[in-house]
Amino acid sequence: MAGQNRSSGEGRAPLARHGVLPTRHPFVTMLAMLGVVLGVVGLSATGVAAYSVWNAAETITANAVVLDEEKPLPPSLGAIEGGVNILMVGSDSCEGQDVALFPRCANDDSPGERSDVTMLVHISDEPRRVTVVSFPRDMLVPIPSCPKEDGSGNYSAMSSQMINASYMYGGLACTVLTVEELTGEKIHFAAAIRWTGVINMSDAIGGVDVCVAGDISDRHTGLNLTAGTHTLQGVEALQFLRIRHGIGDGSDLGRISNQQQFMSSMVRKLQSDAVLADPGRLLNLATTAIAQVQQGQLVLSSGLTNPTLMVQIAMAMKDVPYEDIVFVQYPTRYASGGGASRVLPVTDAANALFAALAANQPLTLTGDASQGYGVEVTGEVAQQPTTTPEEATPAEGAAEGAEGAGAAPVDSTAPPAEQRVELPSDIAGQTAAQTTCTLPEN
């Protein structure tokens, strides 16, 4: 079954809710975001059409969430100093879901809507770097006083709750406030996606390659994979991102690293010619994302309804080197007496991470790829060249020829290499340059 594209959910077991609490795709709003921005930034006539479609979709603006009414939206990406922060969450809402895939939606066994795992995407100033921080859904954090959705007042603050409860109390805006209080970072944009949106967006991308080191079978998500490489999309992509019991130590921490494998592979595909050189796929990504907004499966903050800002975000991200696209887990330690899955923030290590981001310093990971034994590093992928030999200027070619013939090196105006910051070893993660493979449950 290696290399097989297996997108159909026919004949498969239903997807359990929190599978015995499996996490809902914390990566997927990034998938939607990257799909949208690549769709609207296409340089062909089809890309222009996608931009126009996004610009004309009134539903996008009508359904947007306002994060802070007192602060005006930035006029452009360049007007935001210190880098841009985008919060991306996955929601477990039953609204618009296929009951055959999600039986708990028929039983309403757990009302309310949670964000579960949450991700903060940081896009630095020049030189551009991208860091994605995943927050374990069971991390105990303070939840600040959050405005009620109907504008009738505020919910009371709470001293210690799982971070995924913030969405249930006050929606996307409350999760934004919670992460801002935890990290000290200002969040400029946010988005949330539901199950069906994940399935549809992964179909629009055309599948993502994943590696598993041994056979995986998980009755909670219904996922069954043999050892090897698989191209997953649709229902199986969602199952892979939610699986916990079939991999590593069975914890949410192992699941995060499994999702980071998927994201790393997805980024490499989105930056490749397989997507950027396919006008039809670019348009499909944009129109699929619009459909998810219209159907309530994708929620955007008001800033992300601006197609110009979306293009600027895409342009900022599309050429970032793989080694500077870093996926990390917010550092945690297990809580005593709070249940086996409860974890607490390790703020000293987190402060080192956010200080490096504030200084726009390149990062070097020193810890394991996974805190939950979910993946192992198997190799590295070389960056695809952005300029082919035929595109090199005559001056560049002459310089290379002269140096190759033993002449003195040509003067260069390139800035000196930046010193990389070694993150504390208790911060787990990987870069987009690294290939990893999911480990079966031990």
C-alpha positions in Angstrom: 0.0 0.0 0.0 3.0 2.3 0.0 2.5 5.4 -2.1 -1.1 4.6 -2.5 -3.6 7.6 -2.6 -6.3 6.5 -0.2 -8.9 9.3 0.1 -12.1 7.6 0.3 -13.9 7.0 3.6 -16.2 4.3 2.2 -16.3 1.2 4.3 -14.3 2.7 7.1 -15.1 3.0 10.8 -16.6 6.3 11.9 -14.3 8.9 13.3 -14.5 9.1 17.0 -14.8 12.4 18.8 -11.9 12.9 21.2 -11.4 9.2 20.8 -11.0 8.7 23.6 -10.3 12.2 23.1 -8.2 12.4 20.0 -7.1 15.9 19.0 -8.7 17.6 16.1 -6.2 18.6 13.5 -4.3 21.5 15.0 -2.4 21.8 11.7 -5.4 22.2 9.5 -6.1 25.8 9.6 -2.5 26.3 8.5 -3.4 24.0 5.6 -6.4 26.2 4.8 -4.3 29.3 5.2 -1.5 28.2 3.0 -4.1 26.9 0.5 -5.8 30.3 0.4 -2.7 32.4 0.2 -1.2 30.3 -2.6 -4.5 30.4 -4.4 -4.7 34.2 -4.3 -1.1 34.8 -5.1 -0.8 32.7 -8.3 1.0 34.6 -10.9 -1.0 33.2 -13.8 -4.3 34.5 -15.2 -5.9 31.8 -13.0 -4.2 33.2 -9.9 -5.7 36.6 -10.8 -9.1 35.0 -11.1 -8.7 33.4 -7.7 -7.8 36.8 -6.2 -10.9 38.3 -7.8 -13.1 35.5 -6.5 -11.8 36.0 -3.0 -12.2 39.7 -3.2 -15.8 39.4 -4.4 -16.9 36.8 -1.8 -19.1 39.0 0.5 -19.7 36.1 2.8 -16.1 36.1 3.9 -16.4 39.5 5.4 -19.9 39.0 6.7 -18.8 36.0 8.8 -15.5 37.4 10.0 -14.6 37.5 13.7 -13.4 40.9 15.1 -10.5 40.2 17.6 -10.2 43.7 19.1 -12.7 46.5 18.1 -10.6 49.2 19.6 -7.5 48.5 17.5 -7.6 49.3 13.7 -6.4 46.6 11.3 -2.9 47.0 9.9 -2.9 48.6 6.4 -0.3 46.2 5.2 2.0 43.4 6.4 4.9 45.8 6.3 3.2 48.0 8.9 3.5 45.3 11.5 6.8 45.6 13.3 8.5 42.6 15.0 6.8 40.0 12.8 3.3 38.8 12.3 1.4 36.3 14.5 -1.4 34.2 13.2 -3.4 32.0 15.6 -4.8 28.8 14.0 -7.1 26.4 15.8 -9.2 23.3 15.1 -12.8 23.1 16.3 -14.8 20.1 17.3 -18.2 21.6 16.4 -20.8 19.2 15.0 -22.3 22.0 12.8 -22.3 20.8 9.2 -20.6 17.5 9.9 -21.4 14.1 8.3 -23.1 12.1 11.1 -22.0 8.8 9.4 -18.4 9.9 10.0 -19.0 11.5 13.4 -21.7 9.5 15.2 -21.3 11.6 18.4 -22.9 14.5 16.5 -26.1 12.5 16.3 -25.9 11.7 20.0 -24.7 15.1 21.1 -22.6 13.3 23.7 -20.5 16.4 24.4 -22.1 19.7 23.7 -20.1 22.9 23.2 -17.2 23.6 20.9 -13.6 23.3 21.9 -10.4 24.4 20.1 -8.3 21.5 21.4 -4.8 21.9 20.1 -3.9 25.4 19.0 -1.1 26.7 16.9 0.7 30.1 16.7 2.3 30.8 13.4 5.0 33.5 13.6 6.3 35.1 10.4 9.3 37.2 11.1 10.5 40.5 9.6 13.2 40.3 6.9 14.9 38.0 6.6 11.7 36.0 6.6 11.4 32.9 8.9 8.3 30.9 9.9 7.9 29.3 13.3 4.9 27.2 14.2 4.3 26.7 17.9 1.8 23.9 18.9 0.1 24.1 22.3 -1.0 20.8 23.9 -4.7 20.7 24.3 -4.5 19.5 27.9 -2.1 22.3 29.0 -3.4 24.0 32.1 -3.3 27.8 31.7 -5.2 30.9 33.1 -8.1 32.0 30.9 -8.6 35.8 31.0 -11.9 37.5 31.1 -13.3 37.2 27.5 -16.0 39.2 25.8 -19.3 37.4 25.2 -20.1 36.8 21.5 -23.4 38.8 21.7 -21.6 41.8 23.2 -23.6 41.7 26.4 -20.5 41.7 28.7 -17.6 39.5 29.6 -17.1 36.0 30.9 -15.3 35.7 34.2 -11.5 34.9 34.2 -10.4 31.5 35.3 -7.1 30.7 37.0 -6.5 27.2 35.6 -8.2 25.4 32.8 -7.2 23.3 29.8 -6.3 25.6 27.0 -8.9 24.0 24.7 -11.7 25.2 27.0 -11.1 28.8 26.0 -12.9 28.4 22.7 -15.9 27.0 24.4 -16.1 30.0 26.8 -15.6 32.8 24.3 -14.9 31.5 20.8 -12.0 32.4 18.7 -11.4 35.8 20.3 -11.1 34.1 23.7 -8.5 31.6 22.5 -6.6 34.6 21.1 -6.7 36.4 24.4 -5.6 33.2 26.2 -2.6 32.6 24.0 -1.6 36.3 24.2 -1.6 36.1 28.0 0.4 32.9 28.0 3.0 34.0 25.5 3.1 37.7 25.8 2.8 37.9 22.0 0.4 40.1 20.2 -1.8 38.1 17.8 -2.7 40.0 14.6 -4.9 37.4 12.8 -6.7 34.2 13.6 -8.6 31.4 11.9 -10.5 28.3 13.0 -11.6 25.2 11.0 -14.0 22.3 11.5 -13.7 18.7 10.5 -15.4 18.8 7.1 -13.2 21.8 6.2 -10.1 19.8 6.9 -11.3 17.0 4.6 -12.1 19.3 1.8 -9.0 21.4 2.0 -6.7 18.4 2.1 -8.5 17.1 -1.0 -7.9 20.4 -2.8 -4.2 20.2 -2.1 -4.1 16.7 -3.6 -2.7 14.7 -0.8 0.3 14.8 1.5 3.0 12.1 1.8 3.5 10.6 5.2 5.8 7.9 6.5 5.0 5.2 9.2 7.8 3.0 10.6 5.4 0.1 11.4 1.8 -1.0 10.9 -0.7 1.3 12.6 -4.3 0.3 13.5 -6.4 2.5 15.7 -10.1 1.7 16.4 -10.7 5.2 17.8 -10.0 7.0 14.5 -10.5 4.1 12.2 -7.1 4.5 10.6 -5.2 1.5 9.4 -1.8 2.0 7.6 1.0 -0.5 6.8 4.6 0.4 7.3 6.0 2.6 4.5 5.0 5.8 2.7 1.4 6.8 2.0 -0.2 9.7 0.2 -3.1 10.8 2.4 -6.0 13.2 1.7 -9.6 13.6 2.7 -10.9 11.4 5.5 -7.6 9.6 5.9 -5.7 12.8 6.3 -8.0 13.8 9.1 -7.6 10.4 10.7 -3.9 10.6 10.6 -3.8 14.0 12.2 -6.2 12.9 15.0 -4.6 9.6 15.8 -3.1 9.2 19.3 -3.6 5.7 20.6 -1.9 4.0 17.7 1.4 5.9 17.9 4.3 6.7 20.2 3.4 6.6 23.9 -0.3 7.2 23.1 -0.2 10.8 24.4 -1.2 14.1 22.9 2.5 15.1 22.9 3.3 12.2 20.5 0.4 13.2 18.3 1.7 16.8 18.0 4.9 15.5 16.5 3.0 13.2 14.2 1.1 16.3 12.9 4.3 18.2 12.5 5.5 15.4 10.2 2.4 16.0 8.1 2.9 19.8 8.2 6.5 19.6 7.1 5.7 17.4 4.2 2.8 19.7 3.3 5.0 22.8 3.3 7.4 21.1 0.9 4.6 20.2 -1.4 3.0 23.7 -1.3 6.4 25.3 -2.1 7.0 22.9 -5.0 6.0 23.1 -8.6 3.4 20.4 -7.9 1.2 23.3 -6.5 2.7 26.6 -7.6 3.0 25.6 -11.2 -0.6 24.2 -11.4 -3.0 27.0 -12.2 -6.0 24.8 -11.8 -5.0 23.6 -8.3 -4.3 27.2 -7.2 -7.8 28.3 -8.2 -9.3 25.2 -6.6 -7.6 25.9 -3.3 -9.0 29.5 -3.3 -12.5 28.5 -4.2 -12.5 25.5 -1.8 -11.5 27.8 1.0 -14.2 30.3 0.1 -16.8 27.5 0.1 -15.6 26.4 3.6 -16.2 29.9 4.9 -19.7 30.0 3.3 -20.6 26.7 4.8 -19.3 27.7 8.3 -16.4 25.2 8.2 -13.8 27.9 8.2 -13.9 31.0 10.4 -11.5 33.9 9.7 -10.7 37.1 11.7 -11.5 40.3 10.0 -7.9 41.0 8.9 -7.8 37.8 6.8 -10.8 38.8 4.7 -8.5 41.4 3.0 -7.2 39.7 -0.2 -4.2 42.1 -0.4 -3.0 41.1 3.1 -3.5 37.5 2.1 -1.3 38.0 -0.9 1.3 39.7 1.3 1.3 36.8 3.8 1.8 34.4 0.9 4.6 36.3 -0.6 6.3 36.5 2.9 6.1 32.7 3.3 6.5 31.1 -0.1 10.3 31.4 -0.4 11.4 30.8 3.2 14.2 28.2 3.4 13.2 24.8 4.7 15.6 25.1 7.6 14.0 28.3 8.7 10.5 26.8 8.8 10.5 25.4 12.3 7.7 23.4 14.1 8.0 23.3 17.8 5.8 22.2 20.8 5.3 24.7 23.5 7.4 23.2 26.3 5.5 21.4 29.1 5.9 19.1 32.1 3.3 16.7 33.4 1.1 18.0 36.2 0.9 16.1 39.5 -2.6 15.0 40.5 -4.3 16.5 37.5 -4.8 13.3 35.5 -2.4 11.5 33.3 -2.7 13.8 30.3 -2.6 17.2 32.1 0.6 19.2 31.5 1.9 22.6 32.8 3.8 25.3 30.9 7.6 25.4 31.2 7.9 29.1 30.9 11.7 29.5 31.2 12.2 27.5 28.0 9.2 29.2 26.3 10.7 32.6 27.1 13.9 31.6 25.4 12.0 30.7 22.3 9.9 33.9 22.1 13.0 36.0 22.9 14.7 34.5 19.9 11.6 35.2 17.7 11.5 38.8 18.9 15.2 39.2 17.9 14.5 37.4 14.5 17.3 35.0 15.1 17.5 31.7 13.2 16.7 28.7 15.4 18.6 25.4 16.0 16.7 22.6 17.7 18.6 20.7 20.3 15.8 18.5 21.7 14.1 15.4 20.5 11.7 15.5 17.5 8.9 14.3 19.9 8.2 14.5 23.6 5.8 11.6 23.2 8.0 9.2 21.1 5.7 9.9 18.2 8.2 10.2 15.4 11.9 9.7 14.5 14.1 11.8 12.2 15.0 9.8 9.0 16.8 12.4 6.9 16.8 15.8 5.4 15.5 17.3 2.2 17.5 19.7 0.0 15.8 23.0 -0.8 14.5 23.3 -4.3 16.5 26.0 -6.1 14.6 29.2 -6.8 16.9 30.1 -9.7 17.9 27.6 -12.4 21.3 27.7 -14.0 19.8 29.1 -17.2 18.3 32.0 -15.2 21.7 33.1 -13.8 22.9 36.5 -15.0 26.1 36.7 -17.1 27.8 38.4 -14.2 27.0 35.5 -11.9 28.2 33.0 -14.5 31.4 34.9 -15.1 32.1 35.1 -11.3 31.6 31.3 -10.9 33.9 30.6 -13.8 36.6 32.9 -12.5 36.5 31.3 -9.1 36.5 27.8 -10.5 39.6 28.7 -12.5 41.5 29.6 -9.4 41.1 33.4 -9.6 40.7 35.5 -6.5 37.2 35.4 -5.0 34.9 38.0 -6.2 33.9 40.6 -3.6 30.5 39.9 -2.2 28.0 42.3 -0.6 26.2 39.5 1.1 25.8 40.0 4.9 27.7 37.7 7.2 26.0 34.5 8.3 23.8 35.0 11.4 24.5 33.1 14.5 21.8 30.6 15.2 20.2 30.3 18.6 20.1 26.9 20.2 16.8 26.4 21.8 16.5 24.6 25.2 16.5 20.8 24.9 13.1 20.5 26.4 11.6 22.1 23.3 10.7 19.3 20.9 10.2 19.8 17.2 11.5 19.6 13.6 12.2 21.8 10.6 10.6 21.5 7.2 14.1 20.3 6.0 13.8 17.2 8.2 11.9 14.1 7.2 10.4 12.1 10.0 8.6 8.8 10.3 5.7 8.0 12.7 6.4 5.4 15.3 3.7 2.8 16.2 2.6 2.8 19.8 5.2 1.3 22.1 
